[in-house]
């Protein structure tokens, strides 16, 4: 690089202009360096909205997994099981409704809710499982 001397004796870079190709290369290098710095900054400080979306996705998949596990337990039940056998196999229902039929039999309906939807309804007569409805 050429240098020129001023009246005060200071040596300064020459004011001669650079060739256009050299300017383009310098500009590209500067832009690449800037892009790299921006990318590193974004990686270190992710957008909170992106993190919230990832957390939501993870939560939904966890809830779906819980519902699928409960549905598998309900699908493993067999007609004729006692209410205690069902409790042991599928856990407690969200709601129990007791009715008496016209014939005087005790009929109980158990409702199993999942995290996201209704999973199934079980019907017992005189303490035995007589109907399984799963969604």
N, C-alpha and C positions, 0 to 999 in steps of 0.2 A: 504494500500500500504506500502510495506516495505521501510525503509529508511536506508541508510548506512552513516557512518561518514568518512570523508576524513582525511588525515594527518593534514590538517590545521584546523580541527574542524568543517568544514561545513557539513551540513546534506543534502544529495542528494537522489533523488529517487533511488530505487534499479534498477540495470541493468538487473534483472531477466526478462526473456521474458514472454510475456503474452500468455495465452492459445490461440490456433488458433480461437476458437469460439468467444472469446472476441475481437480479432482483426477484424473479419468479421463484428461483430455488430457495432464496432466503425467506420469502413470504410463505412458501409451502412448509418449510421447516418450522417457522414460527407458528403457523396454524396447527400443524401436527402436535407440537409441544403443548399448545393451548388446549387442544382436544384431549390429549392425554391427561392433563391436569384436571379438566372438567370431569372426565370419566372416573378418575381416582377420587375426586371429591364426592361424586354421586355414589360411588361404591361405599365410601365411608359414612355417608349420611343419606341412607335411602329415604325416599319420599314416604312420609307417614301414611299416606293414602294407600300406597302399595303394601306396606306392612299390615295395615288394617284389613285389606282385601285378602292377604295371605292368611291372617289369623282367622277371618270369617270362614274361608274355605276349609281350613283345618278343623274348625269347630263343627261345621256342617258334616264333614266326613266322619268325625267322631260320633256325632248323633246318629248318622245313618248306620254306622257300625253297631251302635248299641241297639237300634231297632232291629237290625238283621239278626243279631244274637238272640234277642227276645223272640222274634218270629220263629227261629229254629227251635227254641225251647217249646213254643206252643205247637209247632208241627210235629214234635216228637211225642206228644200226648196221645193216648189211646182211649177209645170209648171203654167205659166200665171202670176206669180208675176212680179211686176214692178222692174226696176233696183234699184230704191230707197228702195223698200221693201227688196230686196236681200242684199243691202248694210247694212241696219239696222239689218238684221238677221245674216249675215255671215261676215260682215266686208269688208274692201277693198281687192281686189285681188292683187296679186303680179304684174300682167301684164294684160293689155287690148289691144286687137287687133280689129280694126274696118275694116269691108269690106262692099262692096256694091254688092248685088246679081245681077244676070242677069236681074231679074225682077225689079231692082231699089230699092229693100228693103235694109234698113240698117241692117247689121248683125254685132254683136259685140261678141267677145269671151273673157271671163274672165278666167284667169288661177290662181288657188290657190296653192301655194307651201307651204309645211309644213317645219318643221325644218329638216326633214330627207329625204323627198321625195315629189313628186308631189301628191297633194291630190285630185284635181278635176278641171274640166273644165266646165264652164257654157256658154251656147250660148243664145243670145238675138236677137230677130228680132223686129224691131220698138219699142224697149224699154221694151219688154216682154220676160220673160224666156221661151225658147222653148225646151231646152235640158240640161240635167244634167248628167255629167259623173264623177263618183267618183272612186277612186282607193281603 
